[in-house]
Every structure is written in structure tokens, then in C-alpha cells.
């Protein structure tokens, strides 16, 4: 998938969930459903602390370059999942 490598601005003010990531480069996609304005959606699997909405506002990130990334999905059974059991009535 197409993605953009962004760098979190080192001047990012504290209080944003991503302020601890200042200076790091992450693959992201342009956010289209951001209510406040332009933003970047951080792609999963990059070691970023889990956040319900991994959005970085555009004014806090630099666009480094465009490229492509490959996402691989792995099924991780949850603690309530029991594999191999059929459903019976």
C-alpha cells in the first residue's frame, strides 16, 4: 500500500499522545476523517504505543518521502477464543 514516511516534529508541544515520539520517523497515511484538520494516520506494527486513534496532526509532522509498505496480518487468538471447537445446538 502507498504510504508516506513522516517525522514527528521535535517542537511538538507536550500533551499530545505522540509528543513522546518527537524525532521518530513512522509510516503513515493521510487522514481523511480528521475533524480538526489535516492529519496523518500512523500505520500499525511500528512499535508505537497503542492508541485508540493513532492520528498525528499535520502541523506536528514533516513529510519525509512517499513510498510503499507491506502490511502482514497475523491472527492472535484471544484468551476467550477456543480453537477447534464446533458449534452445537
C-alpha positions as CSV (number, residue, x, y, z in Angstrom):
1,X,0.0,0.0,0.0
2,X,1.1,3.5,-0.6
3,X,2.3,5.3,2.5
4,X,4.3,8.4,3.5
5,X,7.3,8.4,5.8
6,X,6.8,11.2,8.3
7,X,8.9,12.6,11.1
8,X,7.3,13.8,14.3
9,X,8.4,17.4,14.9
10,X,10.8,17.8,17.8
11,X,8.9,21.1,18.6
12,X,5.7,19.1,19.2
13,X,4.1,20.6,22.3
14,X,3.5,18.2,25.3
15,X,0.0,17.0,25.9
16,X,-0.4,15.1,22.6
17,X,-0.2,11.3,22.7
18,X,2.6,11.4,20.1
19,X,4.8,14.0,21.8
20,X,6.9,11.2,23.2
21,X,7.7,10.2,19.6
22,X,9.3,13.5,18.7
23,X,12.1,13.0,16.2
24,X,11.0,9.5,15.2
25,X,10.1,8.5,11.6
26,X,7.0,6.5,11.0
27,X,5.0,5.3,8.1
28,X,1.6,6.9,7.8
29,X,-1.3,7.5,5.5
30,X,-3.1,10.8,5.0
31,X,-6.1,11.1,7.3
32,X,-9.3,11.9,5.6
33,X,-11.7,11.8,8.5
34,X,-9.9,14.1,10.9
35,X,-12.4,16.6,12.3
36,X,-9.8,19.2,13.3
37,X,-7.9,19.4,10.0
38,X,-5.2,17.7,8.0
39,X,-3.6,14.7,9.8
40,X,-1.6,11.5,9.4
41,X,-2.8,8.1,10.4
42,X,0.1,6.0,11.8
43,X,0.2,2.5,10.3
44,X,0.3,-0.4,12.8
45,X,3.2,-2.6,13.5
46,X,5.9,0.0,14.1
47,X,6.3,-0.3,17.8
48,X,4.2,2.7,18.6
49,X,2.4,2.7,21.9
50,X,-1.2,1.5,21.4
51,X,-3.7,4.3,21.0
52,X,-7.3,4.2,20.0
53,X,-6.9,6.9,17.4
54,X,-3.2,6.9,16.2
55,X,-3.6,10.3,14.5
56,X,-0.9,12.9,14.2
57,X,-1.9,16.4,13.3
58,X,-0.1,17.7,10.1
59,X,1.3,20.7,11.9
60,X,3.3,18.4,14.2
61,X,4.9,16.2,11.5
62,X,7.3,16.6,8.5
63,X,6.7,14.7,5.3
64,X,10.0,12.9,4.5
65,X,9.1,10.8,1.4
66,X,6.5,8.7,-0.3
67,X,6.8,5.0,-0.7
68,X,5.1,1.7,-0.3
69,X,4.8,-0.6,2.7
70,X,3.6,-4.2,3.1
71,X,1.3,-5.0,6.0
72,X,1.1,-8.5,7.2
73,X,-1.8,-9.6,9.4
74,X,-1.3,-12.4,12.0
75,X,-4.2,-13.9,13.8
76,X,-3.6,-13.9,17.6
77,X,-6.2,-15.9,19.5
78,X,-7.6,-14.1,22.4
79,X,-8.0,-15.5,25.9
80,X,-11.7,-16.3,25.2
81,X,-11.1,-18.0,21.9
82,X,-11.1,-21.7,21.8
83,X,-9.8,-23.1,18.6
84,X,-11.2,-26.4,17.2
85,X,-14.5,-26.4,19.0
86,X,-17.6,-26.8,16.9
87,X,-20.9,-25.1,17.5
88,X,-23.7,-27.4,18.5
89,X,-27.3,-27.0,19.3
